[in-house]
């Protein structure tokens, strides 16, 4: 990310943000708190941008876990993930700044698996819908990159892992390492690791992990894998 003089990162107190901050510590990186940069208030965003003059925005600020919050408090989900992202997009457009938006593989239906960036989207829960809402705003701005990411904490935080749920988990640290290699891209890009069950992913790092089956009654699709062919093609040129 050496081509940029000042990089604004939103959501730096989140799980991924804390990992990102440990790697990128120099003064080029701006990590404003929620109080300093309130993404719900567009005037606050514009004032911050005018004062600090970033030339790249990495937008990670979002409401994610617990998933239930998006069902119980849709207003908060809409405000942070849709309206907040729309506000960031508007100001990036106003100042002609490159915008990188962290979305999720949850925008896909999760029924057939191996979804490419060109496949239709059909989120299976409100979290996915809220992130897709953010995508709609970002997609209208051509100087942008949407990353549909499947990532998790390192070490794997659970003692049990689903053997019948397939995904593309990769650790936050791996995404941090990968990000500079795709930063010049535009459009939509799937970001994830090998397509495999959550159990097989976790077992690579914890041999004591216990295998469990996801309860199909909770209506969670079991084939949430994405195709990373486009990503691999980009990385092969580096």
Secondary structure, 3 states (H helix, E strand, C coil): CCCCCCEEEECCCCHHHHHHHHHCCCCCEECCCCCCCCCCCHHHHHHHHHHHCCCEEEECCCCCCCCCHHHHCHHHHHHHHHHHHHHHHHHHHHHCCEEEEEEEHHHCCCCCCCECCCCCCCCCCHHHHHHHHHHHHHHCCCCEEEEEECEECCCCCCCEEECCCEECCEEHHHHHHHHHHHCCCCEEEEECCCCEEHHHHHHCCCCCCEEECCCHHHCCCCECCECCHHHHHHHHCC
